[in-house]
Amino acid sequence: MIRYGMVGVGGFAETWARSLQMLEEKGIARLAAAAERRTEPCAAQIAALRARGCAIYTSLDEMLAAERGALDVIGLPVGIAQHEPLATRLMQAGYPVVVEKPVAGTIQEVDRLITVERQTGRWCAVDYQWLHSPTIQWLRQRIAAGALGAVREGRTVIGWPRAASYYARNAWAGQLRDGAAWVLDGPATNATAHYLTNVLYLLAAQPGGSLEIASVRAELYRAKPIPSYDTACIEVRMACGARLLHLSSHSVSESIEPVMTLEGERGVASWRSGDDTALIRYADGREESFSTPDPAYNHARSLEQAARVAAGQDPKPICGLAEGRPHVLTINLAFESSGTPRQIASEYIAERRAGDGSALVVITGMEQVLFTAYQQGAMFSDLGLPWASPSPSISAAGYIHYPRNN
């Protein structure tokens, strides 16, 4: 059984812990050790993990010293600013790593990790669990086989309300920086990153496709009292000629669960996250569909696949640094295109109350804006909205550092 170490036990690490418990029940992998310096705030999580036989340490140094030679993979469900330095340290110490998404805040950090991976001979997987969904893999296989012909466009939309409590959960939520490190937090950077990455991954699968990005045009807005953005439309032009449009907002009153459309020469594929189901309608009238039989297990699939790689059963991670890099490049270029996120005037903003009683700032009518932009394949500024304005397209050619002028 593959033995996982983990840095952190609170926050999103709790999801990882539950996923690893599922893998332990299947005899695949177990959480053998975890490092957590916040012993009092995480007392309940620590007690639960100890009851499962997981060794708990108060620092990464302590865990590495005590568990030397006893761990197969180390997971990093930690803040964005810690991804690159911790993954670098662990690969240099001889460990394969699974890092939470996104890979890092900037493209230069991703490229440093790629260099470290090459130098050490260790690998770094990225926890985009949706890429491991059987439905997404089925879509990828159909696209790679040419079933849709050339895929011209992929669109995705998500509206997830996020109240003041969401931004108070850690020091970097809604921030541009965490200390000296860029995090560029926002929906497309973090909460909805999976769905942007899904489209990049699928568009690249078509015959003649690749993960290479040609340019990005983006409009980033904020209604909430944060430095970064809470609402975005991002257009990506791929080197293969396909277009991606990602629409997301946390400034909504009602949830719009993630959906995706892929338009090809021979048909249109649609996907919805709720039951992880895809449907392809072909131009000749045929239809075929696929549904993941156990979507609740999706959170564990990426950790299971990393365990197979560690066991020598799979050659490499499904989502490694090469697959995670385009998302970070997209976000960096989105900020280059939009500049500092644009404040939406108060006349277009309302305040509600979330279920936990905290303030929920919303953009009036944002749900309809998202729906219309998705149906039309339009940027927000294309819709004549009084608070929206266009941005320039930024070439990805030669882009290796965020921000570009540094």
Secondary structure as GFF3:
##gff-version 3
##sequence-region A 1 406
A	DSSP	beta_strand	2	7	.	.	.	ID=ss1
A	DSSP	alpha_helix	13	25	.	.	.	ID=ss2
A	DSSP	beta_strand	29	35	.	.	.	ID=ss3
A	DSSP	alpha_helix	43	51	.	.	.	ID=ss4
A	DSSP	beta_strand	55	57	.	.	.	ID=ss5
A	DSSP	alpha_helix	60	66	.	.	.	ID=ss6
A	DSSP	beta_strand	73	76	.	.	.	ID=ss7
A	DSSP	alpha_helix	80	92	.	.	.	ID=ss8
A	DSSP	beta_strand	97	99	.	.	.	ID=ss9
A	DSSP	alpha_helix	107	120	.	.	.	ID=ss10
A	DSSP	beta_strand	124	126	.	.	.	ID=ss11
A	DSSP	three_ten_helix	129	132	.	.	.	ID=ss12
A	DSSP	alpha_helix	134	144	.	.	.	ID=ss13
A	DSSP	beta_strand	151	159	.	.	.	ID=ss14
A	DSSP	alpha_helix	164	167	.	.	.	ID=ss15
A	DSSP	beta_strand	177	178	.	.	.	ID=ss16
A	DSSP	beta_strand	181	182	.	.	.	ID=ss17
A	DSSP	alpha_helix	193	205	.	.	.	ID=ss18
A	DSSP	beta_strand	213	222	.	.	.	ID=ss19
A	DSSP	beta_strand	231	238	.	.	.	ID=ss20
A	DSSP	beta_strand	243	249	.	.	.	ID=ss21
A	DSSP	beta_strand	256	264	.	.	.	ID=ss22
A	DSSP	beta_strand	267	272	.	.	.	ID=ss23
A	DSSP	beta_strand	277	282	.	.	.	ID=ss24
A	DSSP	beta_strand	287	291	.	.	.	ID=ss25
A	DSSP	three_ten_helix	295	297	.	.	.	ID=ss26
A	DSSP	alpha_helix	298	310	.	.	.	ID=ss27
A	DSSP	alpha_helix	321	338	.	.	.	ID=ss28
A	DSSP	beta_strand	342	343	.	.	.	ID=ss29
A	DSSP	three_ten_helix	346	348	.	.	.	ID=ss30
A	DSSP	beta_strand	349	353	.	.	.	ID=ss31
A	DSSP	beta_strand	359	363	.	.	.	ID=ss32
A	DSSP	alpha_helix	366	376	.	.	.	ID=ss33
A	DSSP	three_ten_helix	380	383	.	.	.	ID=ss34
A	DSSP	beta_strand	394	395	.	.	.	ID=ss35
###
